[in-house]
Amino acid sequence: MSNPMNRLAVYCGSATPEDPRYIELAHEVGRSLALREIGVVYGGGRLGLMGAVARGALEAGGEVIGVIPDALFNTEVANHDCTELYTVSGMHERKQRFTDLSDGFVTIPGGVGTMDELWEAMSWAQLGYHQKPVGLLNAMGFYDDLIAFNTKMAEVGFVRPAHQNILIAADTIGELIDKMAAYEPHTPIFRMKADEL
């Protein structure tokens, strides 16, 4: 089975870490997606890893769709170079728009907001609000501990066997996209019987 990969939501930090490898990684992710003719849907900012993803995609001729809350748009952090830039009322609407516009989700390094986006994409997949692949780019081992924690939740029994493969992790963007394209949707909670829960 192969999933369509016309557009992917990219979740990442708006900060610029001291280690330049993070910005280089974000730029390469945007470039790689564009070269595969995969559009980028992202947070609409011009700073940090967000801005680097957008620049990488745009420089390679790719489509970049930004979705930014109006409160952030008004603080001059919006990236007006995007192919399209949507302003929304808040974070809930922003994440819904990411889901509506994309064929899957790629999380690269980031902080609290990035984690919020990742866990919501996973939760919505588990429940059945979408059946799109949820990818985690574990470049430089950044997400080793998060992957271990996800495994721990499954081992203890907080993640049902049917949902233990929702999170798709890889060390490189190329490998991650290939795994996401091959993802087979699971049975969501909304379609499970009581004795399966």
N, C-alpha and C positions, 0 to 999 in steps of 0.2 A: 504494500500500500504506500502511496506517496501523497503527502499533504501539499496543498498549494502553498507556495512561499512568495506571494506577490508583494506583501508588505509585512514587516515584523516590527513590533513595538520594542524599543530598546530602552531598558531601565538602567540608569547609571547616576553617578553623583554630579552635582553642580559645583563641587569643590575642585580645587587644583592641588593635589598632594605635592609634597616636595620632591618625591621620587618621579622623575620625568617619564618613567616607563608606563605610568597609568594613562597619561595624556596620549602617549604614542600608541598604546593599546586601543584606546577609544577611537583615535583617528583611523587606525587600521581596521577596526570593526566597521565603521561607516564606509570606508573604501571597499572592503571586501563584499559588503552587502550590495553596494552599487554595482560592482563588477559582475555580480551574479544577477543583476537586474532585479534586486529585491529593494523595494522602497523602505525608508526608515520612518517610523512614527515614534516621536520622542517628546520630551517635556517642553520643547520650544525655547529653551534658554541658549544664550551665547557663551556662557561661562563654563569653566571646568571641563569634565569629561563630556557633559552634554554638548557643549559647543564643539568639542573635538570630533565627536561622532558626526555631527551635522557637517562640519567642514570636510571631513574625510569623504563623506558620501557626495556632497555637492561638487567637490573638486574632481571626483571621478564621474560626474555627470548623472548622479543618481537623484531620485525623488526623495525629498525630505519634508515630512509633514510635522509641524510643531503643534502641540496642544498645551496651552499655558493658562493658568488661572489669571483673571483680570487683575488681582492684587499684585501679582508678579509682573505682569505686562506693564503696569504703571510705574514700576521701579526701574525701568530702562534695562532690564536684563533679557528682554525678548530678542530673539534672533529674527530679524526682518529679512534675512537672506533665504529663508525657507521657501520651498516650492509653494506651500500653503501654510498659513499660521492661523490656528483657531484660538480664540479666547473663550474661556468657560468660567462659570461662576465659582467653582471651587474644586477641591481635590476629588470628591466623589464623581463629579461629572467628568473630570479629566480622565480618571481611570476607566470609566465607562466608554469614553470616546476612544481610548487606546484599544479597548477590547473590540469595539465596533469596527475600527479602521484596519485592524491587523489580522494576520493569519496565524500569529503565534507571538511569543514573548521571549526576548533575550535579555537576561540580566548580566551586566558586567559590573566591575567594582563600584561601590557606592556606600552610602551611609543609611541613616534611619529611613529616609523617604524611599530609597531604593528597596530596602527590606519590606516596607509597607506594600509597595507595588508587587514585589515578588510573591509574598505570602498571600496577597489577595488573589493574584492570578492562579496560584495553586489551590487556594480554598474554593474559588469559583469553579475550577476544573473538577475538583473532588465532588462538589455538590451537583454540578451539571449545568451551570450557567453558560459554560462554553466547553468545547471539546478540542481546543487548540493546544499545540505543544508548548510547554513551559521550559525554556532552556536557561542554563546557568553556565556562564563562561568562567571556569576556574583557573584563569591565567595566573601564573606566579604563585599558585597555591592559595590565592586570596580567600577562597571559600572552603578550604579543607575542613575547618571546624563546623561550618554550617552543614556541609554534606554529612559529617559524622553525627551531628545533632539530628538531622532528618532521619538517618539510619536508626539512631537511638529511639526516636519517637515510634518508628515502625516496630522495632524489637520489643518495646514495652507494650505495644498494642494500641497506641493512639492513632496510628495510620493503618487502615484496613489493607489486607493483602492486595485487593483490587486496585488500590490507589498508591502502592509503593513505587511505581515507576512513572508517576506524574512528573517528577523533577528529573530533567534530562541534563546531565552534566558532562562537560568536555573541557579539555585544556586549550583547544584552539577553536577559532571561530569557524573554520572550514569543517572540522569534525562535528562541531555542535550543530551546524545547519544540516549536515547530512543525517545526523541522528534525529533531528526534529522532523525532517521530511519523511522519515520512516516510522514516525510515532504512530502507534495504533491506539485509538481512544479506548478508554476503560469504561466500565459500567459506573455511571455516577450514582451518588446517594439517592437522588430523586427517583431513580428507577430500580432501586434495591427493595427487596421485601424485608419485613421486620426481622426475620430470623437471620438475615445476612448482615444486619447492623449490629 
